[in-house]
Amino acid sequence: MVEELAVHGGDLEAARVALVRRAVPDVMALFAASRVGGRYEHSEFPPTASILKKASQKGADQIWEGRPKWRSEELFQAARQGHLTLEVTALDMNAAYLSALKAWLPIGKLVHSEGDYHDPKRSGVHRVTPAVWKEPDLPSPLGARKEPGDLWITEPTLRLLLRCAKLGLCDAPVIHESWTSGASEGLLEKLRRALAEIRKEAMEQDDELTTEYVKAMYSKFVSTIGESSANRDIRRPDWMHIIRSQAFANLWMKAHKAHTAGLTVVQMSGTDELHVAGTWQEVFSEGRELNQVKAKSLYTLGN
């Protein structure tokens, strides 16, 4: 950072642009260093399973990541009719994709299997028939999907659905077929910890340049490890989908925590936005660290 500032004559914006441009090769070099001496030898260019191949160059594959876009229609309808007034806080989850690097990732190439069985030591994508979600006070773990029937989901979404079934929130999904590999939750753990530590030190020193650089590193890592021409060091579309889905699953767990603690969940969307009514400070710690949340805005629903 000091070198970039010197090169650009102290121009913060020019240094920021240069660092963001370097983010992909830098984070891949850090990832390679973090894997030295690792327990597992992961595959960087395994054959891409058919289900993960894009239908066209600009199209998408068939994987549903579970991205949420939800609000409590009952609350909003009551507010529109003048029956309800709520003071709502929009909470922001810090560094959602950085936290999501802690996910069960396939180590090698994905292998096809059939049958309604989930092996917790494996990870991948699964074609399932989900149960109907009937909880009006919580968003569906499937996110904004409206179409009924079978769909391909990732490991974090499947594990979240199975967890919801154990909690009695829904029936378990029926698994029809899977593409999986032996898995580990620690493949990106050293990388995650290194980035988290740099981010923490930068924030303690009010170093926004380094903070932005770290954000670019982990966000671009996630966005380019699939089929992106911006990253020639790895091709793991399964990892990309799984990390994104893990971020959405983590957000859902925050909503469930809020609901269980007695807060009213009003809205949830994207990777990091949760709107709640109630004394949220008794449930979540406020701050900029990974295990904390920030209050983005306050508004009154029904006014």
KOLKE-740711 format. One line per 8 residues: number of its first residue (from 1); their letters; for each residue x, y, z of N, C-alpha, C. Coordinates in steps of 0.001 Angstrom, whole numbers, padded with zeros to 6 digits. Atoms other than C-alpha are relative to their C-alpha. Last residue first. Example, Ala and Ser with C-alpha at 12.3 -4.5 7.8 and 13.67 -1.06 7.14 Angstrom:
// residues 2
2) sa) -000820:-001190:-000060:013670:-001060:007140:-000770:001090:000730 ~ 000890:-001190:000000:012300:-004500:007800:000900:001200:000000
// end
This chain:
// residues 303
303) ngltylsk) 000089:-001452:-000078:-045612:005710:008735:000503:000578:-001308 ~ 001349:-000368:-000364:-046409:002007:008782:-000179:001483:000160 ~ 000933:000707:000864:-042826:000795:008858:-001417:000313:000479 ~ 001255:000408:-000636:-040656:003391:010506:-000883:-000662:-001030 ~ 001217:-000538:000623:-037067:003698:009360:-001211:-000529:000733 ~ 001187:000184:-000825:-033514:003275:010642:-001195:000557:-000758 ~ 001028:-001036:000004:-030408:002840:008525:-001130:-000383:000937 ~ -000105:-000825:001204:-027164:000920:008065:-000988:001149:000030
295) akvqnler) 001311:-000570:000291:-026749:-000542:011569:000143:000958:-001180 ~ 000108:-001457:000003:-023561:-002584:011516:-001445:000397:-000265 ~ 000851:-000569:001046:-023078:-006215:012501:000005:001517:000120 ~ 000838:-001119:-000403:-020456:-008192:014440:-000851:000481:-001179 ~ 001078:000528:-000828:-018758:-011575:014134:-000928:001091:000508 ~ 000746:001028:000720:-016614:-010455:011200:-001181:-000533:000799 ~ -000685:001285:000081:-015534:-007209:012876:-000915:-001064:-000604 ~ -000420:000297:001371:-017097:-003867:011973:000728:-001335:-000126
287) gesfveqw) -001376:-000336:000344:-019113:-003182:015145:000319:-000415:-001426 ~ -000149:-001037:001009:-022355:-003944:016961:001474:000336:-000229 ~ -001007:-000969:-000406:-022797:-007268:018761:000231:000999:-001129 ~ -001208:-000104:000823:-026031:-009025:017877:000937:001051:000577 ~ -000176:001243:000754:-028894:-010268:020065:001313:-000011:-000780 ~ -000023:001097:-000965:-029266:-007664:022814:000269:-001347:-000668 ~ -001305:-000021:-000678:-028250:-004957:020329:000104:-001091:001066 ~ -000922:000933:000653:-031271:-005987:018208:001358:-000045:000694
279) tgavhled) -001303:-000399:-000551:-033751:-004349:020555:001063:-000968:-000497 ~ -000280:000456:-001354:-036780:-004844:018344:001377:000448:000446 ~ 000609:-000915:-000974:-037657:-004649:014679:000205:-000581:001384 ~ 000669:000549:-001183:-035401:-006318:012129:-000620:001118:000820 ~ 000778:-001041:-000656:-034083:-005726:008614:-000789:-000623:001152 ~ 001045:000565:-000853:-031295:-008024:007410:-000691:001133:000732 ~ 000967:-000978:-000496:-028930:-007161:004552:-001148:-000680:000741 ~ -000360:-000600:-001282:-025696:-009086:003950:-001048:000899:000623
271) tgsmqvvt) -000914:000794:-000814:-025677:-011414:000976:000086:000495:001436 ~ -001410:000006:000373:-028662:-010084:-000898:000829:-000917:000867 ~ -000333:000011:001424:-031977:-009631:000871:001507:000002:-000206 ~ -001328:000587:000163:-033803:-010018:004152:000309:-000054:-001476 ~ -000506:000204:001356:-036833:-008064:005367:001351:-000706:000057 ~ 000830:-000778:000923:-039041:-007645:008434:000403:-000241:-001449 ~ -000735:-000063:001264:-037730:-010175:010954:-000914:000632:-001043 ~ 000875:000177:001154:-039342:-009357:014303:000823:000159:-001266
263) lgathakh) 000070:-001122:000927:-036959:-009892:017207:-000975:-000319:-001128 ~ 001162:-000846:-000209:-037804:-012467:019864:-000067:001244:-000854 ~ -000236:-000885:-001145:-034469:-014235:020257:-001156:000966:000238 ~ 000016:000827:-001212:-035610:-017082:017987:000156:000855:001258 ~ 001382:000448:-000225:-036434:-014579:015246:-000106:-000795:001307 ~ 000789:-001167:-000393:-033040:-012883:015478:-001425:-000406:000360 ~ -000461:-000394:-001337:-031206:-016205:015437:-000818:001175:000516 ~ 000579:000971:-000936:-033307:-017331:012475:000406:000320:001434
255) akmwlnaf) 001433:-000275:-000098:-032453:-014153:010593:-000664:-000947:000994 ~ 000130:-001230:-000784:-028748:-014614:011378:-001475:000350:000176 ~ -000223:000378:-001393:-029005:-018220:010165:-000065:001220:000924 ~ 001236:000625:-000491:-030532:-016948:006921:000148:-000376:001475 ~ 000959:-001076:-000235:-027554:-014626:006457:-001313:-000565:000535 ~ -000419:-000700:-001217:-025140:-017537:006900:-000980:001122:000349 ~ 000372:000851:-001138:-027123:-019538:004324:000385:000661:001324 ~ 001447:-000121:-000152:-026845:-016657:001830:-000490:-000845:001183
247) aqsriihm) 000291:-001356:-000472:-023079:-016447:002378:-001500:000183:000225 ~ -000342:-000030:-001427:-022796:-020227:002087:-000282:001376:000588 ~ 001117:000582:-000745:-024674:-020067:-001218:000269:-000005:001496 ~ 001116:-000943:000044:-022049:-017697:-002586:-001185:-000520:000819 ~ -000348:-001130:-000871:-019272:-019956:-001367:-001111:001036:000000 ~ 000094:000411:-001404:-020951:-023046:-002868:000305:001169:000937 ~ 001403:000124:-000400:-021584:-021456:-006256:-000135:-000312:001485 ~ 000625:-001317:000102:-017971:-020307:-006619:-001452:-000052:000479
239) wdprridr) -000405:-000800:-001154:-016593:-023617:-005345:-000701:001356:-000007 ~ 000681:000563:-001167:-018646:-025569:-007913:000367:000778:001257 ~ 001349:-000588:-000121:-017492:-023206:-010649:-000777:-000558:001180 ~ 000846:000776:-000899:-013916:-024338:-009866:-001368:000690:000116 ~ 001346:000034:000592:-011527:-023213:-012582:-000841:-000939:000854 ~ 000923:001002:-000541:-008192:-022091:-011142:-001300:000052:-000781 ~ -000662:000914:-000930:-005066:-020101:-011984:-000896:-001124:000503 ~ -000495:001154:000750:-006296:-018327:-015131:000601:-001070:000904
231) nassegit) -000778:000860:-000896:-008444:-015792:-013286:000379:-001271:-000743 ~ -000842:-000849:-000841:-009850:-012805:-015204:000876:-000819:000942 ~ -001284:-000164:000692:-011145:-015147:-017928:000952:000869:000820 ~ -000424:-001352:000341:-013892:-016136:-015504:001361:000012:-000689 ~ -000392:000037:001407:-015395:-019642:-015576:000535:001346:-000471 ~ 000843:000839:000848:-015616:-020151:-011829:000543:-000086:-001415 ~ -000501:001383:-000047:-012836:-018884:-009559:-000866:-000950:-000819 ~ -000820:000404:001155:-013447:-015272:-010660:000452:-001458:000018
223) svfksyma) 000633:-000251:001290:-016349:-014043:-008504:000790:-000530:-001190 ~ 001260:000723:000164:-015220:-015642:-005247:-000534:000149:-001421 ~ -000303:001430:-000086:-011617:-014489:-005497:-001262:-000811:-000260 ~ -000424:000420:001340:-012858:-011100:-006671:000435:-001464:-000014 ~ 001172:-000037:000881:-014795:-010647:-003434:000356:-000448:-001408 ~ 000896:001131:-000263:-011903:-011868:-001285:-001224:000010:-000905 ~ -000638:001311:000089:-009244:-009667:-002861:-000995:-001124:000224 ~ -000132:000359:001412:-011410:-006598:-003502:000598:-001395:-000149
215) kvyettle) 001344:000279:000503:-012399:-006496:000161:000038:-000419:-001464 ~ 000378:001329:-000507:-008742:-006781:001155:-001380:-000388:-000509 ~ -000827:000979:000704:-007862:-003814:-001081:-000357:-001423:000428 ~ 000585:000166:001333:-010754:-001751:000270:000752:-001054:-000807 ~ 001307:000639:-000191:-009543:-002309:003850:-000672:-000253:-001352 ~ -000234:001435:-000190:-005985:-001531:002778:-001308:-000750:000179 ~ -000586:000502:001239:-007067:001846:001405:000240:-001504:000092 ~ 001069:000374:000917:-009392:002497:004356:000540:-000554:-001320
207) ddqemaek) -000636:000110:001318:-006509:002439:006830:-001047:-000498:-001002 ~ 000768:-000877:000895:-008269:003630:009976:000615:000053:-001397 ~ -000875:-001121:000350:-005498:001905:011981:-000685:001014:-000909 ~ -000486:-000570:-001259:-007899:-000472:013731:000871:001223:-000244 ~ 001097:-000771:-000594:-009628:-000975:010388:000430:000640:001313 ~ 000223:-001202:000806:-006362:-001997:008705:-001099:000868:000613 ~ -001087:-000946:-000274:-005468:-004391:011528:-000215:001303:-000760 ~ 000162:-000495:-001367:-008871:-006104:011267:001062:001046:000335
199) riealarr) 001157:-000904:-000038:-008687:-006408:007484:-000166:000617:001384 ~ -000425:-001232:000681:-005186:-007887:007623:-001117:001039:000058 ~ -000960:-000670:-000874:-006382:-010418:010226:000475:001317:-000617 ~ 000723:-000559:-001137:-009486:-011345:008236:000935:000777:000915 ~ 000717:-001184:000469:-007438:-011772:005052:-000749:000677:001145 ~ -000994:-001016:000377:-005021:-014122:006807:-000692:001288:-000437 ~ -000561:-000576:-001217:-007833:-016034:008535:001005:001107:-000323 ~ 001016:-000815:-000677:-009732:-016549:005294:000573:000686:001231
191) lkellges) 000206:-001204:000802:-006637:-017737:003422:-000993:000929:000701 ~ -001191:-000828:-000202:-005799:-020156:006220:-000098:001301:-000790 ~ -000024:-000560:-001348:-009395:-021442:006206:001220:000877:000253 ~ -000254:-001440:000108:-009760:-021841:002442:000194:000656:001364 ~ -000814:-000285:001180:-009492:-025640:002263:000384:001479:-000100 ~ -001189:-000790:-000287:-010684:-026057:005858:000844:000378:-001194 ~ 000428:-001347:-000368:-014264:-027219:005513:001201:000925:000191 ~ -000617:-000536:-001209:-013118:-030295:003622:-000551:001396:000250
183) agstwseh) 000008:-001437:-000276:-014778:-032459:001009:000736:000349:001283 ~ -000445:-000120:-001377:-014757:-035805:-000788:000282:001462:000299 ~ -001367:000487:-000216:-016466:-035175:-004087:000245:-000012:001501 ~ -000747:-000323:-001209:-020048:-034636:-005201:001422:-000545:-000042 ~ -001380:-000031:000506:-022456:-034506:-008142:000862:000449:001178 ~ -001008:-000935:-000492:-025851:-035537:-006770:001270:-000091:-000846 ~ -001343:000308:000522:-029101:-037227:-007673:000964:001087:000461 ~ 000136:000912:001126:-032704:-037447:-006448:001360:-000435:-000555
175) ivpadclg) -001168:-000076:000879:-032541:-035902:-002961:-000145:-001048:-001100 ~ -000279:001309:000594:-035951:-035411:-001321:001152:000172:-000987 ~ 000104:000107:001453:-035970:-032307:000870:000275:-001432:-000454 ~ -001296:000117:000671:-036592:-032698:004600:-000201:-000057:-001506 ~ -000415:001379:000239:-039954:-031477:005881:001355:-000003:-000704 ~ 000472:000534:001275:-040220:-027942:007196:000360:-001481:-000063 ~ 000513:-001111:000800:-039599:-025774:010267:-000566:-000456:-001336 ~ 001446:000099:000125:-039262:-028705:012671:-000633:001107:-000813
167) lkacrlll) 000592:-001003:-000879:-035749:-027762:013738:-001529:-000021:-000054 ~ -000253:000433:-001380:-034472:-031019:012233:-000604:000966:001012 ~ 000851:001166:-000253:-036146:-030072:008940:000181:-000494:001433 ~ 001354:-000505:-000230:-034540:-026629:009086:-000971:-001149:000282 ~ 000014:-000572:-001347:-031163:-028318:009475:-001387:000532:000346 ~ 000007:001127:-000938:-031811:-030479:006417:-000032:000491:001448 ~ 001326:000613:000065:-032736:-027364:004436:-000114:-001174:000973 ~ 000913:-000902:-000685:-029561:-025624:005633:-001421:-000562:-000007
159) rltpetiw) -000231:000152:-001442:-027416:-028620:004694:-000938:000910:000801 ~ 000513:001301:-000425:-028978:-028621:001217:000156:-000173:001510 ~ 001465:-000079:000018:-028419:-024882:000807:-000613:-001317:000447 ~ 000498:-000782:-001135:-024793:-025160:001936:-001522:000082:000049 ~ -000164:000644:-001309:-024131:-028096:-000445:-000516:000853:001159 ~ -001355:000264:-000462:-025464:-026438:-003573:-000010:-000630:001389 ~ -000475:-000886:-001053:-028881:-026639:-005185:001403:-000409:000424 ~ -001371:000312:-000402:-030238:-028085:-008427:000450:001031:001025
151) ldgpekra) -001012:-000984:000349:-034014:-027833:-008703:001354:-000483:000488 ~ -001404:000314:-000240:-037080:-030044:-008641:000901:001175:-000371 ~ -000635:001156:000621:-040597:-028647:-008503:001467:-000141:000325 ~ 000075:001264:-000747:-042206:-025271:-007853:000800:-001088:-000702 ~ 000421:001137:000800:-041024:-021959:-009339:-000047:-001269:000850 ~ 001451:000132:-000007:-040929:-019055:-006871:-000475:-001248:-000730 ~ 000555:000889:001016:-037227:-018902:-005950:-001511:-000160:000176 ~ 001086:-000630:000743:-036336:-015838:-003891:-000648:-000907:-001039
143) glpspldp) -000101:-001352:000503:-034275:-017600:-001261:-001217:000412:-000801 ~ -000242:000020:001446:-034270:-021367:-000980:000069:001397:-000593 ~ -001433:000211:000246:-033847:-021108:002808:000344:-000060:-001493 ~ -000353:001359:000386:-037392:-019664:002811:001510:-000117:-000176 ~ -000141:000258:001437:-037746:-016378:004643:000330:-001457:-000270 ~ -001387:000203:000410:-039007:-016375:008242:000058:-000229:-001510 ~ -000850:-000953:-000708:-042215:-015076:009835:001486:-000138:-000337 ~ 000188:-001370:000485:-044618:-016694:007365:000962:001005:000618
135) ekwvaptv) -000263:-000900:-001117:-043251:-020241:007900:-000139:001458:-000462 ~ 001254:-000561:-000510:-044967:-022473:005346:000204:000971:001162 ~ -000363:-000841:-001142:-042105:-023586:003109:-001244:000742:000479 ~ 000646:-001305:000017:-043210:-026441:000857:000364:000762:001278 ~ 001317:-000040:-000628:-040698:-029282:000849:-000572:001412:-000106 ~ 000113:-000584:-001335:-037842:-029245:-001611:-001424:-000087:000520 ~ 001359:-000534:-000069:-037490:-031716:-004485:-000168:000568:001399 ~ 000908:000333:-001089:-033775:-032124:-004928:-001416:000475:-000321
127) rhvgsrkp) 001345:-000237:000536:-031014:-032181:-007515:-000995:-000507:001021 ~ 001000:001052:-000144:-027738:-031884:-005619:-001303:000409:-000681 ~ 001318:-000532:000356:-024483:-029979:-005940:-000983:-001164:-000074 ~ 000207:-000217:001425:-021148:-030670:-004281:-001326:000663:-000267 ~ 000629:-001280:000316:-019822:-031804:-000940:-000135:000128:-001508 ~ -000137:-000370:001402:-018795:-035031:000750:-000713:001325:-000247 ~ -001430:-000113:000277:-018138:-035927:004399:000278:000351:-001458 ~ -000538:-001256:-000518:-021757:-035145:005321:001494:000179:-000229
119) dhydgesh) -001219:000355:-000716:-022965:-037949:002994:000637:001298:000505 ~ -000970:-001077:-000137:-026546:-037200:001989:001158:-000459:000859 ~ -000983:000202:-001070:-028804:-039947:000656:000980:001162:-000006 ~ 000340:-000958:-001047:-031948:-039949:-001473:000896:-000214:001208 ~ 000587:000489:-001243:-030502:-041773:-004460:-000179:001087:001035 ~ 001451:-000120:-000064:-028250:-041227:-007446:-000498:-000524:001342 ~ 000651:001077:-000752:-024538:-040566:-007784:-001501:000262:-000001 ~ 001457:000092:-000014:-022283:-038530:-010069:-000481:-001177:000844
111) vlkgiplw) 000417:001313:000491:-018672:-037762:-009225:-001514:-000117:000161 ~ 001314:000427:-000454:-017274:-034242:-008836:-000397:-001308:-000683 ~ 001052:-000109:001009:-013555:-033784:-009350:-001310:-000551:000559 ~ -000354:000454:001350:-011369:-033282:-006305:-001138:000189:-000988 ~ -001457:-000007:000171:-011530:-031432:-002986:000396:-000351:-001426 ~ -000499:001240:000598:-015193:-030459:-002848:001508:000099:-000243 ~ -000318:-000065:001425:-015753:-027485:-000524:000474:-001357:-000514 ~ -000393:001339:000419:-017519:-027435:002858:000179:-000003:-001517
103) aklaslya) 001076:000798:000590:-017575:-023738:003693:000547:-001373:-000365 ~ 000065:001185:-000866:-015495:-021235:005664:-001211:-000806:-000444 ~ -001110:000857:000430:-014934:-018871:002737:000113:-001238:000889 ~ 000484:001169:000737:-018425:-017613:003643:001128:-000861:-000557 ~ 000466:001009:-000952:-017000:-015289:006304:-000394:-001288:-000702 ~ -001195:000431:-000733:-015069:-013425:003602:-000378:-001066:001020 ~ -000705:000990:000808:-018168:-013375:001398:001285:-000480:000678 ~ 000763:001243:000108:-020224:-011687:004124:000742:-001073:-000797
95) anmdlatv) -000857:000877:000801:-017638:-009039:004995:-000620:-001381:-000198 ~ -001331:-000399:000447:-019775:-007476:007743:000690:-001094:-000823 ~ -000941:001022:-000454:-023487:-008247:007949:001386:000300:-000581 ~ -000934:000421:001037:-025467:-005011:007516:000961:-001018:000600 ~ -001317:000447:-000454:-028517:-004353:009659:000834:-000491:-001174 ~ -000631:000771:001065:-031533:-002310:008570:001427:-000320:000422 ~ -001426:-000266:000239:-033281:-001231:011745:000491:-000906:-001114 ~ -000808:001050:000625:-037081:-001065:011905:001441:000473:-000178
87) eltlhgqr) -001300:-000646:000189:-039406:000909:014175:000980:-001080:-000450 ~ -001209:000641:-000513:-042777:-000710:013622:001219:000880:-000264 ~ -001132:-000917:000105:-046283:000689:013204:001207:-000666:000647 ~ -001305:000352:-000590:-049203:-001626:012490:000985:001132:-000213 ~ 000184:000820:-001202:-052917:-001534:011664:001300:-000218:000773 ~ 000010:-000824:-001202:-052757:001355:009211:-000166:-000754:001290 ~ 001382:-000173:-000441:-053783:-000694:006201:-000117:000810:001288 ~ 000713:-000780:001027:-050365:-000253:004600:-001432:000300:000427
79) aaqflees) -000482:-001384:-000056:-048689:-001395:007845:-000733:000880:-001007 ~ 000562:-000606:-001203:-050841:-004534:008039:000422:001462:000126 ~ 001416:-000200:000247:-049954:-005324:004438:-000676:000660:001199 ~ 000141:-001135:000911:-046265:-004756:005113:-001472:000286:-000313 ~ -000332:-001244:-000679:-046322:-006989:008188:-000238:001205:-000907 ~ 001012:-000248:-001025:-048179:-009820:006464:000255:001325:000708 ~ 001170:-000598:000631:-045964:-009542:003383:-001087:000302:001016 ~ 001194:000555:-000631:-042849:-010151:005466:-001236:000690:-000568
71) rwkprgew) 000514:-000867:-001041:-040031:-009303:003095:-001294:-000608:000520 ~ 001206:000324:-000756:-037818:-011472:000981:-000396:001147:000909 ~ 000631:-001300:000219:-035121:-011284:-001670:-001395:-000124:000604 ~ 001281:-000443:-000557:-032769:-014134:-000825:-000430:001372:-000510 ~ -000102:-001429:-000333:-030101:-015740:-003040:-001350:000522:000487 ~ 000812:-000350:-001167:-030594:-019511:-002824:000100:001453:000410 ~ -000834:-000305:-001157:-027696:-020495:-005094:-000792:000380:001246 ~ 000722:-001026:-000743:-029718:-022274:-007770:000734:000239:001317
63) iqdagkqs) -000101:000022:-001456:-027427:-024194:-010142:-000749:001181:000619 ~ 001290:000328:-000605:-028610:-024723:-013719:-000002:000049:001529 ~ 000216:001436:-000148:-025800:-022958:-015566:-001298:-000218:000780 ~ -000282:000530:-001333:-026007:-019367:-016707:-000144:-001512:-000011 ~ 001099:000584:-000751:-025871:-017562:-020024:000445:-000502:001360 ~ 000512:-001010:-000921:-023311:-015181:-021478:-001162:-000531:000846 ~ -001122:-000764:-000532:-021218:-017855:-023176:-000449:001030:001033 ~ -000609:-000833:001033:-024190:-020169:-023543:001079:000835:000646
55) akklisat) 000759:000298:001214:-025902:-022965:-021575:000541:000788:-001187 ~ 000936:-001038:000417:-023195:-022654:-018934:-000687:-000392:-001303 ~ -000386:-000672:001236:-021615:-025858:-017665:-001077:000996:-000416 ~ -000643:-001273:-000308:-022167:-026747:-014015:000423:000767:-001239 ~ 000990:-000859:-000631:-024700:-029543:-014663:000557:001388:000293 ~ 000919:-000558:000991:-022312:-031142:-017114:-000979:000996:000603 ~ 001204:000813:000116:-019638:-031608:-014467:-001004:000695:-000914 ~ 001218:-000670:-000452:-016507:-029590:-015205:-001205:-000900:-000224
47) ppfeshey) 001026:-000045:001045:-013406:-031770:-015429:-001277:000625:000549 ~ 000649:001297:000220:-011048:-030779:-012600:-000971:000098:-001173 ~ 000700:000037:001285:-008861:-027696:-013036:-000629:-001372:-000233 ~ 000230:-001374:000450:-007548:-026672:-009603:-000762:000054:-001321 ~ -000079:-000106:001459:-007832:-030038:-007877:-000330:001428:-000416 ~ 001242:-000296:000707:-007134:-029976:-004138:000250:000085:-001508 ~ -000438:-000568:001274:-004181:-031766:-002543:-001248:000243:-000839 ~ 000574:000523:001237:-005385:-032311:001021:000587:000720:-001208
39) rggvrsaa) 000287:001424:-000154:-003596:-031955:004357:-000489:-000625:-001311 ~ 001384:000337:-000294:-002051:-028624:003461:-000235:-001501:000021 ~ 000071:000876:-001153:001700:-028214:003633:-001402:-000381:000398 ~ -001260:000720:-000187:001595:-025222:001328:-000077:-000821:001286 ~ 000207:001428:000216:-002081:-024348:000797:001286:-000812:000161 ~ 000769:000563:-001110:-001863:-020874:002335:-000184:-001500:-000118 ~ -000864:000057:-001189:000942:-019910:-000053:-000731:-000654:001173 ~ -001019:001027:000247:-001224:-020824:-003051:000915:-000150:001217
31) flamvdpv) 000651:001308:-000113:-004119:-018816:-001605:001010:-001123:-000193 ~ 000219:000239:-001428:-001868:-015792:-001060:-000654:-001353:000219 ~ -001324:000279:-000565:-000681:-016014:-004665:-000108:-000290:001493 ~ -000342:001355:000422:-004313:-016305:-005779:001389:-000394:000501 ~ 000731:000932:-000862:-005192:-013262:-003675:000289:-001440:-000405 ~ -000501:-000054:-001376:-002417:-011226:-005299:-000723:-001006:000892 ~ -001275:000732:-000135:-003215:-012334:-008846:000537:-000013:001423 ~ 000126:001405:000379:-006887:-011340:-008375:001343:-000734:000075
23) arrvlavr) 000629:000828:-001030:-006402:-008121:-006376:-000030:-001478:-000363 ~ -000911:001076:-000410:-003874:-006440:-008639:-000668:-001061:000859 ~ -000415:000677:001232:-006472:-004278:-010429:000917:-001184:000307 ~ 001137:000815:000416:-007983:-003434:-007046:000347:-000784:-001259 ~ 000073:001151:-000897:-004551:-002263:-005912:-001158:-000925:-000364 ~ -001119:000895:000305:-004095:-000013:-008941:-000054:-001256:000868 ~ 000275:000631:001298:-007553:001524:-008544:001087:-001003:-000351 ~ 001097:000965:-000191:-006907:002180:-004855:-000304:-000747:-001287
15) aaeldggh) -000566:001170:-000681:-003532:003795:-005580:-001064:-001064:000200 ~ -000833:000694:000987:-005153:006116:-008121:000619:-001260:000608 ~ 000890:000642:000964:-007869:007008:-005598:000791:-000770:-001058 ~ 000675:001164:-000581:-005387:007656:-002790:-000866:-000733:-001020 ~ 001393:-000044:000470:-003097:009956:-004822:-000726:-001270:000458 ~ 000907:-000238:-001108:000074:010076:-002705:-001463:000088:-000384 ~ -000162:-001338:-000560:002341:010519:-005716:-000964:000335:001112 ~ 001032:-000901:000507:001022:007495:-007555:000009:001360:000701
7) valeevm) 000000:000046:001461:004164:005377:-007129:-000963:001028:-000580 ~ -001194:-000698:000454:004451:006467:-003496:000055:000072:-001524 ~ 000187:-001421:-000259:000862:005500:-002760:001194:000811:-000503 ~ 000941:-000500:000995:001420:002153:-004445:-000258:001492:000187 ~ -000667:-000061:001296:004543:001529:-002386:-000926:000571:-001066 ~ -000911:-001146:-000045:002805:002424:000878:000689:000171:-001346 ~ 000815:-001194:000000:000000:000000:000000:000859:001258:000000
// end
